[in-house]
Each structure stands twice: as C-alpha cells, then as structure tokens.
C-alpha cells in the first residue's frame, strides 16, 4: 500500500533539480574550497555562487550568509552567538527575549545561556492562537536586552507572527531581531521582514537533511560556536559542505518561485479540510490562529482520543502525519506549545497535525473522512 505523506513540516522530499545540482560536487568536483589550487578554487566558486543566490532570495548581502548543518545549528548560532557577541561589547547586555512556544533549539539555547552565562531569559506570553503582542514586546525590552528571538511561523500549530511589527519594535529600541524562519521558508516572504538574523533549514524546502543557513547582518557581533580554520568569515569553522550549500540555494530559489501560487492553492484545500473536520468530528478543535497561519498547516485536538492512537489509525488507512514537532517525537509530555496556548494537558495529548507540501494536495473530503473515522475508532476502542 502506498502512503500519503502529510508531514511536510517535519521534512520534505529532496527535489530532483536539487539532486542534479549537487551531484557534481559529490563526485568529480570534490575540491576543498579552502585549497589554493584549481580544484579547490572551483569549489570555492560554487560556494560563493550558492551564497550569492541564497542572499538574493533573502534580500541580504552575500557576506551575511553563514552555511550550517541545519535549522537547529542556525538557531543555536543566532541565539548564543549574538547574545555572547553583545556581551563582549557591553557586559550589561544579558537579556534575551523569546516566547514559550519556540522550537526546542531556541528554548534550549536560551536555557544554556541562563545556566552557563547568567543570562536573563524573558519568555513573552502569547495569546490563545499563538500570536505575540508587539506592545508586550516593547514593554519587555530594556537597556540590557541583547537579542529578541521569535519564530516567524510556529512549527506545531502554524501560527504566523506579524514580523514587520515585531521588527519595527526592535528597530526602535536598537535591539537585533532573530526570526526562526525554518517553517516559514517556501510559504512566507523571507526578504523584507526587517529581521537582523534569520534561520532556514534546507530539508523544509526540498534540500537534503543536514543543510541550512543563518543570515545575520555583518554589523552584528557574532561569537562563533565552532572554532578552527576561520571558514565562513570566521563565524563557523570547518570545511564547508559545498554540495549542501549548492542544494540549499537551488531549493530556496525554486521554493521562492513557487511560493505565492503554492500558498494560495494549498490554503484553499487547507480551509476546506479544517471546515470538514470540525463539522465531522465532535469536540474537534483547531489549534493556532484561524487565519494568520501557514497555508499548508492544519492542527487539531480531539478530546477523548489519544493523538498517537489517531496517527496509528491514519497510517492503517495509508496516511502519514504527526502529532507535532518531529524533534519531540516519542516524548510522553504534552506539547509545550499547546500548553502555552492555554490548552489543558489531557487535551494537548490528543493533538494531530496535517501539513501539506507544494505539490498536489489530497481531496479534503476524503482526508476529512479518514480523520473522522480514525478518531471514532480510537474513541470507541476498535
């Protein structure tokens, strides 16, 4: 039985054009870009071209782009690197502001700064849909604020923040804003957000797992996490993954070309699915913002039905999806995102997340019927 894959927020298939672009750098164009000979210089040229192409999609400078091994590393580098870099300039700048609904890579980085560097971590509240109030952000910023880090779009419930409003607040206070754009890439504009730093993971846009980048404006002091040979302008040492950088650049370009049409088309199917599920399943609840959400994201809770059990029922029907973040899969604890939205722990453990990709979407009526029958089976114990 072929499976219908509806967990694109966890990872996406690698695009054929990306594989084709990467292949030479995995076979015969294998040079080290730091080597001073023709083979190395060819690799360096490909790396520079990839950096240029990524920067163009993001509307930033080539020198702002730091290639990483994924979104988690990019978030770690942004948070630890900017916070510690700010402290080198002014030791009083100890505050990092974020929210309680961020990806674990953000929250764990903040916790590290608190434990090891005596940082003052402020968790902004969100409303019941997962949105941050820009006025609350303005109130939280003080003379000791080193960084604000907020997810552009939430990985579990799909809520999209008003990035322009948050960036305006940070700019008014001369505090750098980092946007975790891992889920936003391919669905929302990455250029013109006003952010000073922005994280992307390649495997969310059709590049391989283990690829990513952090864009951070050159004027912002950044303490590297990895020291050594001084690659990436001294901000991430280690021999660069040339093939991965090339693949990321191609994937981002394609995703950006498709973005507007794909988002409009997929959002129609998503809205149809949401309406049908809420009508067909008693006590079903949509989590996240009803309108300001990623086009391909629909997340629900089903009171009285374990989310994991519903996922098993769906897979028996040939549908693969998830209960939330892949990084927290296997945890018995309710989602910290749903708890921060004010959802009770027992209800949070009934979560099911459906996320579409840029390709064809399934028939919403058939998918809603499968979800309804799966929930009914779990509730009845059959």
GICORRA-V272370 format. One record per backbone hydrogen bond with DSSP energy under -0.5 kcal/mol. CO is the residue of the C=O (numbers start at 1). NH is the residue of the N-H. If there is no record, write none. Layout:
[[CO	NH] [CO	NH]]
This chain:
[[3	5] [4	6] [4	320] [6	355] [7	10] [7	11] [15	18] [15	19] [16	20] [17	21] [18	22] [19	23] [20	24] [22	25] [22	26] [23	26] [23	27] [24	27] [24	29] [28	30] [31	33] [32	35] [35	37] [37	41] [38	42] [39	43] [40	44] [41	45] [42	46] [43	47] [44	48] [45	49] [46	50] [47	51] [48	52] [49	53] [50	54] [51	55] [52	56] [53	57] [54	58] [55	59] [55	60] [61	64] [62	65] [64	216] [65	67] [66	214] [68	212] [70	74] [71	75] [72	76] [73	77] [74	78] [75	79] [76	80] [76	81] [77	81] [78	82] [79	83] [80	84] [81	85] [81	223] [82	86] [83	87] [84	88] [85	89] [86	90] [90	93] [92	94] [94	120] [95	146] [95	147] [96	122] [97	149] [98	124] [99	102] [103	106] [103	107] [104	108] [105	109] [106	110] [107	111] [108	112] [109	113] [110	114] [111	115] [112	116] [112	117] [113	117] [113	119] [114	118] [119	121] [120	96] [120	122] [121	123] [122	98] [122	124] [124	100] [127	130] [129	289] [131	127] [132	134] [133	136] [133	137] [134	138] [135	139] [136	140] [137	141] [142	145] [144	94] [144	95] [147	97] [148	178] [150	180] [152	161] [154	158] [158	294] [159	154] [161	163] [162	166] [163	167] [164	168] [165	169] [166	170] [167	171] [168	172] [169	173] [170	174] [170	175] [171	174] [176	148] [177	179] [177	196] [177	197] [178	150] [178	180] [179	181] [179	199] [180	152] [180	153] [181	185] [184	187] [184	188] [190	193] [196	217] [197	179] [198	215] [199	181] [200	213] [201	204] [202	205] [202	207] [203	12] [206	15] [208	211] [211	202] [211	203] [212	68] [213	200] [214	66] [214	216] [215	198] [217	220] [219	221] [222	224] [226	237] [230	234] [231	234] [231	236] [232	235] [235	225] [240	242] [241	245] [242	246] [243	247] [244	248] [245	249] [246	250] [247	251] [248	252] [249	253] [250	254] [251	255] [252	256] [253	257] [254	258] [255	259] [258	262] [259	263] [260	264] [261	265] [262	266] [263	267] [264	268] [265	269] [266	270] [267	271] [268	272] [269	273] [270	274] [271	275] [272	276] [273	277] [274	278] [275	279] [276	280] [277	281] [280	282] [281	284] [283	303] [285	301] [291	293] [292	160] [294	297] [296	356] [298	354] [299	287] [300	352] [301	285] [302	305] [306	310] [307	311] [308	312] [309	313] [310	314] [311	315] [312	316] [313	317] [314	317] [314	319] [315	318] [318	4] [319	321] [320	6] [322	353] [325	328] [326	329] [328	331] [335	339] [336	340] [337	341] [338	343] [339	342] [344	348] [345	349] [347	350] [348	351] [349	307] [350	302] [352	300] [353	322] [354	298] [355	8] [363	367] [364	368] [365	369] [366	370] [367	371] [368	372] [369	373] [370	374] [371	375] [372	376] [373	377] [374	378] [375	379] [376	380] [377	381] [377	382] [378	381]]
